[in-house]
Amino acid sequence: MSIESLKCKECGTAYELGAYYVCENCFGPLEVAYDFSGFDPVEAKRRIQAGSQGIWRYADFLPFEGRPNDPLEPGLTPLVRADRLAERLGLEAEIWIKNDAANPTHSFKDRVVAVAVAKAQELGFKTVACASTGNLANAVAAHAAAAGLDSYVFVPANLEEQKLLATGVYGTNLVGVRGNYDDVNRLCIQLAESRPWAFVNVNLRPYYAEGSKTLAYETVEQLGWELPDRVVCPIASGSLFTKVGRGFQEWLDLGLVTGSQPVFNGAQAEGCSPVATAFAEGWDVCKPQKPDTIAKSLAIGDPADGPYAIEHARKTGGGVDSVTDAEIREGIKLLAETTGIFTETAGGVTVGVLRKLAERGEIAGGERVVVYITGEGLKTLDATRDTFQMHEIDPDLESFEVEFRQEVAA
């Protein structure tokens, strides 16, 4: 097994393994191509199970010839069976929550950044950077600090305070841009052309995106080397959605697992839903939208991988839905009350779409459904404001009994 080249997803043109991300011939996106000739699934499974307790146990399927030295190795996050959530939704299906908030900076972005930073070091870069809606900023700042690299993190200036604090603490150069994520991303594309920096989600994007495949690998391994029947996954740029699909497909093609690709359901916030809109309208491309939602980590109005996400949802017999801000808050609360998992707004979007699928009767009894929770609720605390009440009493028994008379009587 080895890395073969970078290859254009549209025209197939191959490029050497460098800091490239767009095809010079057709401007299509580049992705990593591998040579799996002589692959032995039995030996590969042995190597995985003998590997580290994180994403580098899957190093044979990532863009490196060996296992990188990574002091903040993410991965092997919990896969939790959520029977009480299924019951609340009236489902007779197996619902599993893949809780990626358990990563070092509390989101799935640790996976993609770990891969990108390792590749940046391999290619000789001394500075890493990114355009971010928050979680990526946290991860880039932390992994750069651990690796001893300089970093620049560009975010919308109105980002949630919790995410700003959890980025600046690592000593990064934190840059707030007066605009939305798409404005930030355009600036970073320009900077990537003029600075000798490794922008993890621009000129290193082909490698960075590969980290998302590890969510699929872990899901298979944690389900006893079996595939789920359906996944529900948030969509921002569309990269996570499509790369999880690629991860499942790689292991199917290589004989590490049997069955068929799961049904893929994508989740977006109604206030920024270019992929859900395109899917509903039957379009093959996404029309850009101006974000207006509490789910800022998903607020990408012009998603780079949107068309591929639409294609993947259709191909697997799934779909892409959106939910309102009110439904996002309800989703956060529902997940917390039934599983003890506190998710950020992106997870509220995902649970909100799971609820829609349940209400429409699209999830059959006996289905095994994996729901991807990509970030920690402490990152978006404001979303939970006014969703519960605190009972205030005097420090005596009588005051408690007066306040809770109905509950105690019951």
QUIVEN-V362149 format. One record per helix or strand of 2 or more residues. SS is the DSSP state (a for helix, b for strand). FROM is the first residue (numbers start at 1). LEN is the number of residues. Records with the same first field share a line. If there is no record, write none. Layout:
SS: FROM-LEN, FROM-LEN
This chain:
b: 2-7, 14-2, 29-7, 79-3, 94-6, 127-6, 150-7, 173-5, 198-2, 230-5, 263-7, 319-5, 368-6, 375-2
a: 41-9, 55-7, 83-6, 100-3, 109-14, 135-13, 161-8, 181-14, 205-18, 239-15, 274-8, 296-3, 306-10, 325-15, 345-15, 377-8, 397-7, 405-5
